[in-house]
Amino acid sequence: MPARALLRRLGWALGLAAVAAAAVAQSPARPPRAAVSDTPLPGVVRAELPPQQFTGYAVNLLFLDLYGGSGSDERDRALRTRIEQQTQRLRSGPFNQPLTEQVVAALSAEPGLRDVRYAVYASERPGSIVLVISATLTSDGASAARGWLVDGQAGSLPVLYESADALLRLQLNVWAGFFSDYNPWFASAPTYTAQSPIALDPPGPGRTSWVEGMVEFGIAGATRFGAPDLYLYGEATGMTSGATGQDLFRSDTRTETLWEKVYAGVLWAQPETQRSARLSVGRQNWQLNNGFLFSRYAAGANAGPNPGLYLNPRTTYQMAVLAEARQGPFELEFFDLDPAELKGLDSHTRFQGLRAAWQEDARWDLGLAAYRVPESNTLLRSGNGSVVPREGERTLNLRVGHRDLGAGFSALAEAAWQDSTEAAISARAWYAQLAYTAKTVDWKPSVLFRYATFSGDRPDTATREAFDAPLSSGLDEWVQGVNFKKVVTNSNLNSYRLRFNAGPDPRLNFTIDAYHLWADVPLPTGQQTYGNELDFYLRWSITRQLFLLGVAGIAWPGDVIKAQTQGAARPWSTVQVSLFWGF
């Protein structure tokens, strides 16, 4: 089928799906909120997020949304206590979908609990989520085990087996997106792609459009094992991604099928003492804080032979060993990471480190992390033309934040210092941000201002000063301009970010981001300004299974880009519409 015809059909499909989904978007009415429920505080209105996209994020807040009643205040309080005990283990480590669904299954089997479910929302603390567990309190008895393996009914899918002690389910996620850029690469593709091994057929000036799709399929499960406080969990999924049309690197129609999540883990959790420990190994998601240094969205490879350049479906490390212990608000974690790079271009880079954090639900967010690069084939080019190895790099990271300074304000700052045991490296990066939320105003508008700096290399010294952060990313955080990100990495980069966010409806949210970007160290010829970018994001939770993300952005080149393109640079604009469906 010609690419243009396929684009038209996908456009109609996206529109019809959205209209059809909207017609069934409303959830069944629940009874009034129970007296033992957490009380929602005024704050930013957020759309419910697809949980599969946020595996690996820290759970900043666990909110219990309880309805109805058993007819006895004492019984209601006892039911809440039981829910708190079951959900305590979800506070250990990052958000994990199979573990969360096993907790929901265990609660569903409890006498007096019905309609138990969970939902994921963005948090006011960057790089983390709010996990909501909702349930209706009743006087009913316990539920029996259910699932396709129990009753043989197709309507029970994707659940194969669910009981108080175990969950086994099918995983099926389908994503599709339409993307259209005008003057990609600032209308000068050879300037930025001539040395790229994956740029087989980059686009010229003018309009270019393409379609990407993904299907992830597999199985996930979690079960109580051996002792009452011990659980096993894991996933095994494959992923087929495809693209057709002219993207930023090539114009052929192609597909690729690879493993995505393949991991197993064990969790020990004692709710009464707020102690827990977790160990997991395999292809899995992980993120450090808000993605300043390590983002889950940079762990996989989504370009060249792996279709999905803008959809970005592959987000697991090729191998990750994660071990965490927690006591109350204190966390200690070890990580050993091998990013999933393109076949034939693997640099064999590993990152190994420790993270310690003190996180309080409504107040302080304190963290200290240190990591090293024990092995890598990557050579980093300095401003004077010399190269130094990435192997041997060491980075120290400090994080300080406060979620509620009063009157709707919050603040966050991080700093990182980098050196090496193998080369003369001395680099630094830091940012500071202040946010305000009008909690008593309709739509709950919020404004955030951030200054960030990643040091650049001074060519007149023998030391490399350019900060190296190859896994710094995240559309909502450290992709500093959806267009500029393609040509400017988080190195030798200073930026101002002004962000406005509002939610006219609990299922609808929009964000406007404005960036001003300039080089920390100017070019030898004196140019320093990369340019400005304005981006708009629309997030619409159409139904519990269907989520829409719309993106529109335009980047205006500054004197650095104009010099690099010998004056040929033109503004780069993009329009993107993606649908995410999860079984």
HELIX and SHEET records of a PDB file:
HELIX    1   1 ALA A    3  ALA A   23  1                                  21    
HELIX    2   2 PRO A   51  GLN A   53  5                                   3    
HELIX    3   3 ASP A   73  THR A   87  1                                  15    
HELIX    4   4 GLN A   88  ARG A   91  5                                   4    
HELIX    5   5 GLN A   97  SER A  108  1                                  12    
HELIX    6   6 TRP A  148  ASP A  151  1                                   4    
HELIX    7   7 ALA A  154  SER A  156  5                                   3    
HELIX    8   8 PRO A  184  ALA A  187  5                                   4    
HELIX    9   9 ALA A  189  THR A  193  1                                   5    
HELIX   10  10 ARG A  296  ALA A  298  5                                   3    
HELIX   11  11 GLY A  474  TRP A  478  3                                   5    
HELIX   12  12 PHE A  484  LYS A  486  5                                   3    
HELIX   13  13 ASP A  559  GLN A  564  1                                   6    
SHEET    1   A 3 ALA A  58  GLY A  68  0                                        
SHEET    2   A 3 SER A 128  LEU A 137  1                                        
SHEET    3   A 3 LEU A 113  ALA A 122 -1                                        
SHEET    1   B19 VAL A 159  GLU A 162  0                                        
SHEET    2   B19 ALA A 166  TYR A 182 -1                                        
SHEET    3   B19 ARG A 207  ARG A 224 -1                                        
SHEET    4   B19 LEU A 230  GLY A 245 -1                                        
SHEET    5   B19 ARG A 254  GLN A 270 -1                                        
SHEET    6   B19 ARG A 275  ARG A 283 -1                                        
SHEET    7   B19 MET A 319  GLN A 327 -1                                        
SHEET    8   B19 PHE A 330  ASP A 338 -1                                        
SHEET    9   B19 ARG A 350  GLN A 359 -1                                        
SHEET   10   B19 TRP A 364  GLU A 375 -1                                        
SHEET   11   B19 GLU A 393  GLY A 406 -1                                        
SHEET   12   B19 PHE A 409  SER A 420 -1                                        
SHEET   13   B19 ALA A 427  THR A 437 -1                                        
SHEET   14   B19 SER A 446  PHE A 454 -1                                        
SHEET   15   B19 LEU A 493  ASP A 505 -1                                        
SHEET   16   B19 LEU A 508  TRP A 518 -1                                        
SHEET   17   B19 THR A 529  SER A 541 -1                                        
SHEET   18   B19 LEU A 546  PRO A 557 -1                                        
SHEET   19   B19 TRP A 572  GLY A 582 -1                                        
SHEET    1   C 2 LEU A 379  ARG A 381  0                                        
SHEET    2   C 2 VAL A 387  PRO A 389 -1                                        
END                                                                             
